[in-house]
Amino acid sequence: MAKISVIALIIISSVGLTACTSNPYGDAYSVADAQQIQTVTAGTIVKLVPVTLSGENSSTIGTIAGGAIGAILGSHIGGGSGSEIAAIGGGLLGGIVGNDAGQAAGTHNGVNIVIQLSDGQTVAIVQQVNPRILFQVGEQVDIYQLNGTARVVPANGAIQ
């Protein structure tokens, strides 16, 4: 019974940690961003290119959780040194499966938005696709810049 509780704790911890990631869309700000002056630049979308965004170290939690769960489950196989070998094998296999799951969870659909600014300059900004904002070529947008980051939002503020 105690081993089942440990497994449940590991699973809940790994899910809890992945749930702590911030909202990647253009409509989320950190507390530190509040009451900060942002530079807003207007422009028109001239090109949209779909991209894939991969999170850095996104598979670490999956690898650790998968390895721990695999080792615990493997330790239930056999007895004595057989149990230890099964725990090691279970840990390795669980780590591989967890790593793959973590990488899949860290991959998102993105869009490279090429924008011609009102002063004639052209810029490109990559951001995660927000299912509530569907950009179109020719659409007027605003670029909000703060502390080296930029986000693109519809100029009319329409979020579906």
Secondary structure, 3 states (H helix, E strand, C coil): CHHHHHHHHHHHHHHHHHHCCCCCCCCCCCHHHCCCCCEEEEEEEEEEEEEEEECCCCCHHHHHHHHHHHHHHHCCCCCCHHHHHHHHHHHHHHHHHHHHHHHHHCEEEEEEEEEEECCCCEEEEEEECCCCCCCCCCCEEEEEEECCEEEEEECCCCCC
